[in-house]
Protein backbone atom coordinates (compact mmCIF):
# COMPACT_ATOMS: atom_id res chain seq x y z
CA UNK A 1 0.00 0.00 0.00
CA UNK A 2 1.36 3.44 -0.93
CA UNK A 3 2.00 5.76 1.99
CA UNK A 4 3.08 9.32 2.57
CA UNK A 5 5.88 9.61 5.13
CA UNK A 6 6.50 12.77 7.13
CA UNK A 7 9.66 13.08 9.21
CA UNK A 8 10.63 15.39 12.05
CA UNK A 9 13.28 15.46 14.79
CA UNK A 10 12.27 13.28 17.76
CA UNK A 11 11.65 14.92 21.10
CA UNK A 12 13.70 13.37 23.94
CA UNK A 13 11.86 12.95 27.22
CA UNK A 14 8.44 13.41 25.63
CA UNK A 15 8.13 17.04 26.69
CA UNK A 16 8.43 20.30 24.78
CA UNK A 17 8.84 23.59 26.59
CA UNK A 18 7.15 25.47 23.77
CA UNK A 19 3.93 23.54 24.41
CA UNK A 20 3.69 24.88 27.96
CA UNK A 21 4.46 28.37 26.68
CA UNK A 22 1.78 28.07 24.01
CA UNK A 23 -0.73 26.89 26.62
CA UNK A 24 0.05 30.09 28.49
CA UNK A 25 -0.58 32.05 25.30
CA UNK A 26 -3.87 30.20 24.82
CA UNK A 27 -4.97 31.07 28.36
CA UNK A 28 -4.01 34.72 27.76
CA UNK A 29 -6.14 34.79 24.60
CA UNK A 30 -9.08 33.32 26.50
CA UNK A 31 -8.68 35.90 29.27
CA UNK A 32 -8.62 38.71 26.69
CA UNK A 33 -11.78 37.29 25.15
CA UNK A 34 -13.67 37.16 28.46
CA UNK A 35 -12.30 40.50 29.63
CA UNK A 36 -13.77 42.01 26.48
CA UNK A 37 -17.19 40.84 27.55
CA UNK A 38 -16.82 42.50 30.94
CA UNK A 39 -15.08 45.68 29.81
CA UNK A 40 -17.14 45.92 26.62
CA UNK A 41 -14.43 46.11 24.01
CA UNK A 42 -14.50 44.61 20.55
CA UNK A 43 -13.19 41.06 20.20
CA UNK A 44 -10.77 42.13 17.49
CA UNK A 45 -8.16 39.45 18.31
CA UNK A 46 -10.78 36.67 18.59
CA UNK A 47 -9.38 35.36 21.85
CA UNK A 48 -11.75 32.40 21.65
CA UNK A 49 -9.21 30.80 19.28
CA UNK A 50 -7.22 30.15 22.45
CA UNK A 51 -9.55 27.23 23.21
CA UNK A 52 -8.82 25.69 19.80
CA UNK A 53 -5.12 26.10 20.48
CA UNK A 54 -5.45 24.54 23.93
CA UNK A 55 -7.35 21.53 22.55
CA UNK A 56 -4.72 20.92 19.87
CA UNK A 57 -1.93 21.16 22.44
CA UNK A 58 -3.79 18.72 24.70
CA UNK A 59 -3.74 16.16 21.89
CA UNK A 60 -0.04 16.80 21.30
CA UNK A 61 0.74 16.36 24.98
CA UNK A 62 -1.22 13.12 25.30
CA UNK A 63 0.48 11.57 22.26
CA UNK A 64 3.93 12.69 23.42
CA UNK A 65 3.55 11.41 26.97
CA UNK A 66 1.61 8.24 26.26
CA UNK A 67 2.69 5.12 28.12
CA UNK A 68 1.53 1.57 28.42
CA UNK A 69 -1.09 1.57 31.16
CA UNK A 70 -4.65 0.36 31.59
CA UNK A 71 -7.40 2.73 30.55
CA UNK A 72 -8.62 2.87 34.15
CA UNK A 73 -5.23 4.13 35.36
CA UNK A 74 -5.08 6.78 32.65
CA UNK A 75 -8.58 8.06 33.38
CA UNK A 76 -7.98 8.00 37.14
CA UNK A 77 -4.87 10.17 36.82
CA UNK A 78 -6.51 12.63 34.46
CA UNK A 79 -9.77 12.91 36.34
CA UNK A 80 -8.03 13.45 39.68
CA UNK A 81 -6.30 16.43 38.13
CA UNK A 82 -9.65 17.96 37.14
CA UNK A 83 -12.55 17.00 39.36
CA UNK A 84 -11.55 17.98 42.93
CA UNK A 85 -10.95 21.65 42.02
CA UNK A 86 -13.91 21.70 39.65
CA UNK A 87 -16.23 20.31 42.34
CA UNK A 88 -15.20 23.06 44.76
CA UNK A 89 -15.89 25.79 42.21
CA UNK A 90 -19.12 24.14 41.04
CA UNK A 91 -20.44 23.86 44.61
CA UNK A 92 -19.66 27.51 45.21
CA UNK A 93 -21.59 28.52 42.08
CA UNK A 94 -24.56 26.32 42.94
CA UNK A 95 -24.81 27.82 46.42
CA UNK A 96 -24.31 31.38 45.19
CA UNK A 97 -26.84 31.02 42.37
CA UNK A 98 -29.40 29.55 44.73
CA UNK A 99 -28.86 32.14 47.46
CA UNK A 100 -28.39 35.35 45.49
CA UNK A 101 -30.25 34.67 42.24
CA UNK A 102 -32.92 32.30 43.60
CA UNK A 103 -32.08 29.79 40.87
CA UNK A 104 -33.00 26.17 41.46
CA UNK A 105 -31.69 23.08 39.68
CA UNK A 106 -33.10 19.61 39.27
CA UNK A 107 -31.30 16.59 40.70
CA UNK A 108 -30.41 15.23 37.23
CA UNK A 109 -29.00 18.66 36.32
CA UNK A 110 -26.80 18.75 39.43
CA UNK A 111 -25.66 15.15 38.93
CA UNK A 112 -24.74 15.85 35.30
CA UNK A 113 -22.66 18.84 36.42
CA UNK A 114 -20.82 16.91 39.11
CA UNK A 115 -20.06 14.18 36.55
CA UNK A 116 -18.79 16.87 34.18
CA UNK A 117 -21.04 15.77 31.32
CA UNK A 118 -23.62 18.56 31.46
CA UNK A 119 -22.97 19.76 27.91
CA UNK A 120 -23.94 16.31 26.59
CA UNK A 121 -27.54 17.38 27.27
CA UNK A 122 -27.52 20.62 25.28
CA UNK A 123 -27.44 24.32 26.00
CA UNK A 124 -30.06 24.50 28.75
CA UNK A 125 -28.17 22.10 31.02
CA UNK A 126 -24.65 22.61 29.70
CA UNK A 127 -24.70 26.39 30.08
CA UNK A 128 -27.09 26.57 33.02
CA UNK A 129 -25.03 26.88 36.21
CA UNK A 130 -22.19 28.78 34.57
CA UNK A 131 -21.63 29.38 30.87
CA UNK A 132 -17.95 28.41 31.13
CA UNK A 133 -18.36 24.96 32.67
CA UNK A 134 -18.92 23.43 29.22
CA UNK A 135 -15.12 23.28 29.03
CA UNK A 136 -15.11 20.50 31.63
CA UNK A 137 -17.40 18.43 29.41
CA UNK A 138 -15.12 19.09 26.44
CA UNK A 139 -11.96 17.94 28.25
CA UNK A 140 -13.63 14.94 29.90
CA UNK A 141 -15.10 13.85 26.57
CA UNK A 142 -11.74 14.17 24.81
CA UNK A 143 -10.09 12.00 27.46
CA UNK A 144 -12.75 9.35 26.85
CA UNK A 145 -12.18 9.65 23.10
CA UNK A 146 -8.45 9.23 23.62
CA UNK A 147 -9.00 5.98 25.51
CA UNK A 148 -11.09 4.78 22.57
CA UNK A 149 -8.54 5.65 19.86
CA UNK A 150 -5.34 5.05 21.84
CA UNK A 151 -4.79 1.53 20.36
CA UNK A 152 -4.73 2.97 16.82
CA UNK A 153 -2.99 6.28 17.50
CA UNK A 154 -0.13 5.27 15.18
CA UNK A 155 -2.50 4.14 12.40
CA UNK A 156 -2.97 7.51 10.77
CA UNK A 157 -5.66 6.49 8.31
CA UNK A 158 -7.77 4.82 11.01
CA UNK A 159 -7.28 7.82 13.30
CA UNK A 160 -8.51 10.17 10.55
CA UNK A 161 -11.55 7.93 10.04
CA UNK A 162 -12.32 8.05 13.75
CA UNK A 163 -11.88 11.82 13.61
CA UNK A 164 -14.45 12.08 10.85
CA UNK A 165 -16.93 9.75 12.52
CA UNK A 166 -16.80 11.38 15.95
CA UNK A 167 -16.58 14.97 14.72
CA UNK A 168 -19.53 14.64 12.34
CA UNK A 169 -21.67 12.74 14.86
CA UNK A 170 -21.13 15.38 17.57
CA UNK A 171 -21.55 18.32 15.18
CA UNK A 172 -24.72 16.94 13.60
CA UNK A 173 -26.14 16.02 17.01
CA UNK A 174 -25.89 19.60 18.27
CA UNK A 175 -26.56 21.31 14.93
CA UNK A 176 -29.80 19.57 14.07
CA UNK A 177 -31.22 19.88 17.59
CA UNK A 178 -30.57 23.63 17.69
CA UNK A 179 -27.96 23.56 20.45
CA UNK A 180 -25.96 26.48 19.09
CA UNK A 181 -23.93 27.06 22.25
CA UNK A 182 -22.68 23.50 22.60
CA UNK A 183 -22.24 23.27 18.83
CA UNK A 184 -19.80 26.18 18.83
CA UNK A 185 -18.11 25.40 22.11
CA UNK A 186 -17.66 21.64 21.74
CA UNK A 187 -18.51 20.18 18.32
CA UNK A 188 -16.31 22.48 16.24
CA UNK A 189 -13.29 21.81 18.46
CA UNK A 190 -13.21 18.02 18.27
CA UNK A 191 -11.12 17.78 15.05
CA UNK A 192 -8.36 19.88 16.64
CA UNK A 193 -7.78 17.21 19.24
CA UNK A 194 -7.07 14.63 16.52
CA UNK A 195 -4.77 17.07 14.75
CA UNK A 196 -2.87 17.37 18.02
CA UNK A 197 -2.62 13.59 18.34
CA UNK A 198 -1.11 13.32 14.86
CA UNK A 199 1.41 16.06 15.61
CA UNK A 200 2.30 14.37 18.89
CA UNK A 201 2.90 11.03 17.18
CA UNK A 202 5.15 12.75 14.63
CA UNK A 203 7.20 14.47 17.32
CA UNK A 204 7.47 11.37 19.51
CA UNK A 205 8.39 8.88 16.79
CA UNK A 206 10.18 11.22 14.43
CA UNK A 207 8.00 10.03 11.57
CA UNK A 208 4.36 9.90 10.62
CA UNK A 209 3.23 7.40 8.01
CA UNK A 210 0.00 8.24 6.23
CA UNK A 211 -1.30 5.21 4.27
CA UNK A 212 -3.04 6.31 1.07
CA UNK A 213 -5.92 3.93 1.66
CA UNK A 214 -9.67 3.79 1.31
CA UNK A 215 -9.84 4.26 5.09
CA UNK A 216 -8.02 7.58 4.84
CA UNK A 217 -10.22 8.69 1.93
CA UNK A 218 -13.36 7.77 3.89
CA UNK A 219 -12.18 9.73 6.91
CA UNK A 220 -11.37 12.83 4.87
CA UNK A 221 -14.71 12.57 3.04
CA UNK A 222 -16.58 12.38 6.33
CA UNK A 223 -14.60 15.17 7.93
CA UNK A 224 -14.79 17.73 5.14
CA UNK A 225 -17.41 17.05 2.48
CA UNK A 226 -20.27 15.60 4.55
CA UNK A 227 -20.45 18.46 7.10
CA UNK A 228 -19.80 21.03 4.36
CA UNK A 229 -22.98 19.98 2.56
CA UNK A 230 -24.93 20.81 5.72
CA UNK A 231 -23.34 24.22 6.27
CA UNK A 232 -20.75 23.02 8.80
CA UNK A 233 -17.09 23.80 8.23
CA UNK A 234 -14.22 22.81 10.51
CA UNK A 235 -11.65 25.53 9.90
CA UNK A 236 -10.66 27.32 13.14
CA UNK A 237 -8.08 24.63 13.88
CA UNK A 238 -6.06 26.12 11.01
CA UNK A 239 -6.06 29.48 12.78
CA UNK A 240 -4.81 27.88 16.00
CA UNK A 241 -2.09 26.02 14.10
CA UNK A 242 -1.04 29.28 12.46
CA UNK A 243 -0.65 30.90 15.89
CA UNK A 244 1.45 27.96 17.12
CA UNK A 245 3.63 28.02 14.01
CA UNK A 246 4.11 31.79 14.23
CA UNK A 247 5.16 31.50 17.88
CA UNK A 248 7.60 28.63 17.39
CA UNK A 249 9.05 29.49 13.98
CA UNK A 250 8.99 33.29 14.16
CA UNK A 251 8.94 34.64 17.69
CA UNK A 252 10.62 31.86 19.66
CA UNK A 253 13.25 31.16 17.00
CA UNK A 254 14.26 34.82 16.89
CA UNK A 255 13.97 35.45 20.62
BELTA-V572348 format. One record per residue. N is the residue number from 0. RES is the residue in three letters. SS is DSSP state (A for helix, B for strand, O for the rest). PHI is phi in whole degrees, -180 to 180 (999 if undefined). D_CENTER is the distance of its C-alpha to the mean C-alpha in Angstrom with 2 decimals. Layout:
N | RES | SS | PHI | D_CENTER
N | RES | SS | PHI | D_CENTER
This chain:
0 | UNK | O | 999 | 31.68
1 | UNK | O | -67 | 30.85
2 | UNK | B | -148 | 27.72
3 | UNK | B | -95 | 26.18
4 | UNK | B | -114 | 25.82
5 | UNK | B | -113 | 23.82
6 | UNK | B | -118 | 24.90
7 | UNK | O | -155 | 23.80
8 | UNK | O | -62 | 25.19
9 | UNK | O | -73 | 23.98
10 | UNK | O | -106 | 22.54
11 | UNK | A | -68 | 24.91
12 | UNK | A | 82 | 23.69
13 | UNK | A | 67 | 20.07
14 | UNK | O | -142 | 19.12
15 | UNK | O | -124 | 18.89
16 | UNK | A | -61 | 19.95
17 | UNK | A | -63 | 18.40
18 | UNK | A | -66 | 14.85
19 | UNK | A | -62 | 15.87
20 | UNK | A | -65 | 17.58
21 | UNK | A | -68 | 14.72
22 | UNK | A | -64 | 12.61
23 | UNK | A | -63 | 15.79
24 | UNK | A | -64 | 15.88
25 | UNK | A | -63 | 12.44
26 | UNK | A | -64 | 13.78
27 | UNK | A | -61 | 17.01
28 | UNK | A | -62 | 15.69
29 | UNK | A | -65 | 14.14
30 | UNK | A | -64 | 17.54
31 | UNK | A | -62 | 19.43
32 | UNK | A | -61 | 17.73
33 | UNK | A | -72 | 18.65
34 | UNK | A | -64 | 21.98
35 | UNK | A | -62 | 22.81
36 | UNK | A | -69 | 22.69
37 | UNK | A | -81 | 25.07
38 | UNK | A | -90 | 27.30
39 | UNK | O | 57 | 27.29
40 | UNK | O | -120 | 26.65
41 | UNK | O | -70 | 25.21
42 | UNK | O | -81 | 21.55
43 | UNK | O | -74 | 22.86
44 | UNK | O | -96 | 20.17
45 | UNK | O | 49 | 17.30
46 | UNK | O | -61 | 15.57
47 | UNK | O | -63 | 12.68
48 | UNK | A | -66 | 11.48
49 | UNK | A | -60 | 10.78
50 | UNK | A | -68 | 7.48
51 | UNK | A | -59 | 6.61
52 | UNK | A | -63 | 8.38
53 | UNK | A | -64 | 6.93
54 | UNK | A | -65 | 3.42
55 | UNK | A | -60 | 6.26
56 | UNK | A | -66 | 8.49
57 | UNK | A | -64 | 6.98
58 | UNK | A | -63 | 7.54
59 | UNK | A | -60 | 10.78
60 | UNK | A | -63 | 11.85
61 | UNK | A | -65 | 11.65
62 | UNK | A | -68 | 13.58
63 | UNK | A | -70 | 15.95
64 | UNK | O | -100 | 16.83
65 | UNK | O | -63 | 17.05
66 | UNK | O | -145 | 20.42
67 | UNK | O | -75 | 22.57
68 | UNK | O | -157 | 22.22
69 | UNK | O | -62 | 22.24
70 | UNK | A | -58 | 19.13
71 | UNK | A | -63 | 20.67
72 | UNK | A | -67 | 20.94
73 | UNK | A | -61 | 17.36
74 | UNK | A | -66 | 16.15
75 | UNK | A | -61 | 18.99
76 | UNK | A | -62 | 18.14
77 | UNK | A | -68 | 14.50
78 | UNK | A | -69 | 15.52
79 | UNK | A | -67 | 18.51
80 | UNK | O | -82 | 16.53
81 | UNK | O | -111 | 14.82
82 | UNK | A | -66 | 17.28
83 | UNK | A | -55 | 20.59
84 | UNK | A | -66 | 19.66
85 | UNK | A | -61 | 17.66
86 | UNK | A | -63 | 20.75
87 | UNK | A | -63 | 23.06
88 | UNK | A | -66 | 21.37
89 | UNK | A | -61 | 21.01
90 | UNK | A | -60 | 24.69
91 | UNK | A | -62 | 25.77
92 | UNK | A | -68 | 24.24
93 | UNK | A | -61 | 25.78
94 | UNK | A | -67 | 29.13
95 | UNK | A | -66 | 29.09
96 | UNK | A | -64 | 28.20
97 | UNK | A | -70 | 30.90
98 | UNK | A | -76 | 33.48
99 | UNK | A | -90 | 33.14
100 | UNK | O | -107 | 31.77
101 | UNK | O | 54 | 33.37
102 | UNK | O | -92 | 30.20
103 | UNK | O | -128 | 30.27
104 | UNK | O | -124 | 27.65
105 | UNK | O | -74 | 28.32
106 | UNK | A | -61 | 28.00
107 | UNK | A | -60 | 25.36
108 | UNK | A | -63 | 23.30
109 | UNK | A | -65 | 23.69
110 | UNK | A | -61 | 22.99
111 | UNK | A | -60 | 19.72
112 | UNK | A | -68 | 18.66
113 | UNK | A | -68 | 19.90
114 | UNK | A | -80 | 18.04
115 | UNK | O | 79 | 14.76
116 | UNK | O | -117 | 14.49
117 | UNK | A | -59 | 16.12
118 | UNK | A | -73 | 13.78
119 | UNK | A | -64 | 14.67
120 | UNK | A | -103 | 18.05
121 | UNK | O | 95 | 17.46
122 | UNK | A | -65 | 18.06
123 | UNK | A | -60 | 21.24
124 | UNK | A | -86 | 19.94
125 | UNK | A | -63 | 16.30
126 | UNK | O | -112 | 17.56
127 | UNK | O | -77 | 20.94
128 | UNK | O | -71 | 21.34
129 | UNK | O | -153 | 19.18
130 | UNK | O | -79 | 17.04
131 | UNK | O | -112 | 14.39
132 | UNK | O | -73 | 13.98
133 | UNK | A | -58 | 11.52
134 | UNK | A | -63 | 8.84
135 | UNK | A | -64 | 10.38
136 | UNK | A | -61 | 10.03
137 | UNK | A | -61 | 6.29
138 | UNK | A | -67 | 6.30
139 | UNK | A | -61 | 9.50
140 | UNK | A | -65 | 8.69
141 | UNK | A | -68 | 6.29
142 | UNK | A | -63 | 9.29
143 | UNK | A | -66 | 11.62
144 | UNK | A | -62 | 10.37
145 | UNK | A | -62 | 10.82
146 | UNK | A | -60 | 14.24
147 | UNK | A | -68 | 15.06
148 | UNK | A | -97 | 14.52
149 | UNK | A | -55 | 15.60
150 | UNK | A | -64 | 19.22
151 | UNK | A | -117 | 18.63
152 | UNK | O | -64 | 16.18
153 | UNK | O | -91 | 19.20
154 | UNK | O | -90 | 20.20
155 | UNK | A | -57 | 18.50
156 | UNK | A | -65 | 19.99
157 | UNK | A | -68 | 19.05
158 | UNK | A | -64 | 15.40
159 | UNK | A | -65 | 15.44
160 | UNK | A | -64 | 17.24
161 | UNK | A | -59 | 14.78
162 | UNK | A | -58 | 12.04
163 | UNK | A | -64 | 14.56
164 | UNK | A | -62 | 15.63
165 | UNK | A | -70 | 12.48
166 | UNK | A | -62 | 11.08
167 | UNK | A | -68 | 14.64
168 | UNK | A | -61 | 15.39
169 | UNK | A | -67 | 12.68
170 | UNK | A | -63 | 13.48
171 | UNK | A | -65 | 17.16
172 | UNK | A | -59 | 17.17
173 | UNK | A | -77 | 16.13
174 | UNK | A | -64 | 17.97
175 | UNK | O | -84 | 21.22
176 | UNK | O | -107 | 21.47
177 | UNK | O | 74 | 21.15
178 | UNK | O | -92 | 18.15
179 | UNK | A | -64 | 17.34
180 | UNK | A | -64 | 15.43
181 | UNK | A | -68 | 12.91
182 | UNK | A | -61 | 12.94
183 | UNK | A | -72 | 11.98
184 | UNK | A | -74 | 9.59
185 | UNK | O | -113 | 7.61
186 | UNK | A | -58 | 9.19
187 | UNK | A | -72 | 9.04
188 | UNK | A | -102 | 5.37
189 | UNK | A | -63 | 5.41
190 | UNK | A | -59 | 7.73
191 | UNK | A | -60 | 6.14
192 | UNK | A | -64 | 4.86
193 | UNK | A | -69 | 8.53
194 | UNK | A | -59 | 9.88
195 | UNK | A | -62 | 9.00
196 | UNK | A | -60 | 10.72
197 | UNK | A | -64 | 13.59
198 | UNK | A | -64 | 14.08
199 | UNK | A | -63 | 14.19
200 | UNK | A | -62 | 16.73
201 | UNK | A | -60 | 18.72
202 | UNK | A | -73 | 19.02
203 | UNK | A | -75 | 19.90
204 | UNK | A | -93 | 22.40
205 | UNK | O | 82 | 23.63
206 | UNK | B | -156 | 23.45
207 | UNK | B | -135 | 21.31
208 | UNK | B | -98 | 23.38
209 | UNK | B | -113 | 22.45
210 | UNK | B | -63 | 25.02
211 | UNK | O | -85 | 26.32
212 | UNK | O | -118 | 26.54
213 | UNK | A | -65 | 26.55
214 | UNK | A | -64 | 23.33
215 | UNK | A | -62 | 21.58
216 | UNK | A | -60 | 23.36
217 | UNK | A | -64 | 22.35
218 | UNK | A | -63 | 18.63
219 | UNK | A | -66 | 18.96
220 | UNK | A | -61 | 21.19
221 | UNK | A | -65 | 18.84
222 | UNK | A | -75 | 15.85
223 | UNK | A | -110 | 18.01
224 | UNK | A | -74 | 21.38
225 | UNK | A | -60 | 20.92
226 | UNK | A | -67 | 18.46
227 | UNK | A | -61 | 20.48
228 | UNK | O | -68 | 23.59
229 | UNK | O | -106 | 22.24
230 | UNK | O | 85 | 21.24
231 | UNK | O | -113 | 17.48
232 | UNK | O | -131 | 16.26
233 | UNK | O | -91 | 12.92
234 | UNK | O | -137 | 13.86
235 | UNK | A | -66 | 11.97
236 | UNK | A | -60 | 10.08
237 | UNK | A | -65 | 13.74
238 | UNK | A | -65 | 14.31
239 | UNK | A | -65 | 11.70
240 | UNK | A | -64 | 13.26
241 | UNK | A | -65 | 16.60
242 | UNK | A | -64 | 16.10
243 | UNK | A | -63 | 15.26
244 | UNK | A | -65 | 18.25
245 | UNK | A | -63 | 20.47
246 | UNK | A | -67 | 19.91
247 | UNK | A | -75 | 20.59
248 | UNK | A | -90 | 23.23
249 | UNK | A | -106 | 24.96
250 | UNK | A | -69 | 24.76
251 | UNK | A | -67 | 24.30
252 | UNK | A | -62 | 26.71
253 | UNK | A | -78 | 29.32
254 | UNK | O | -75 | 28.93
